[in-house]
Amino acid sequence: MKKYSVLTKHINLLENDNACKWSCDKENDGSPKRPMHLPFVIYSITVKKLADDIYKFAKESDEIVPSKYADILNANGIEWNHDSMIQADASGLDAQCILALLIASLRAERFCDGALLGFIKRGAVIRWLKRLQELDEA
């Protein structure tokens, strides 16, 4: 079995998945008696399973310390922000940096609802997973 197959198995699933839906409060009017709830993302089972597998792999792997993702990105000239991560050329990155990108995309969701969705919709997550697949085949 290939080293990253637990993560790369999600490539085809993500390519054929809607990823999420937004939940918007359409029942309340914003009055003090009926305050509106902020919109939030409900991720698909596919995305939830991928996130679980990323965290599990990082926890069990000796390749990356999950809390060091920002240091790894910085060492590779990538800032921990949406644009820098999206624009990163994955073709020359090692597995540790790709894992850091995946963890950083999950952590971004903790600070900004829908951040992970941005990485998925712009194709970055699939690019990163495909890079891990390349590294597995090398």
C-alpha positions, 0 to 999 in steps of 0.5 A: 500500500502506498504511503499517502493512499489514505489521503489520495483516495479522496481525489476522485471523490472530491472531483465528483462532490459538491463539497458543501452547502451554505446554511442561511437563516431564512426564518428569522427577521433580525428583530430582538425577538427573532435574531438572525443566525449567521450563515455557516457552511455544512460540508459534505461527508466526503470533505468531512472524511478527508479532514478526518483522514488528514488529521489522523495521518498527521497525528500518526505520521513522523513526517509532520508535527501538525502544530508546525504547519505555519513554520513549514509553509514559511520555510518554503516561501509560502505565507499562511493566507489564502492567496499565497497557499492557492498560488503555491506551485505544488509540483516542486514541494515535498510531502511535508510541505503538502501536508502542511498546506492541507493542515493549514487549509483545515485550520483556516476554516477554524478562523473563517467559515468557508475558507476550506471551501475556497481551497476546494473550489479553486482546485488547490486541495486536489492539486495538493493531493495529486502531488502526494500521489506523484510522490507515492509513485516516484 
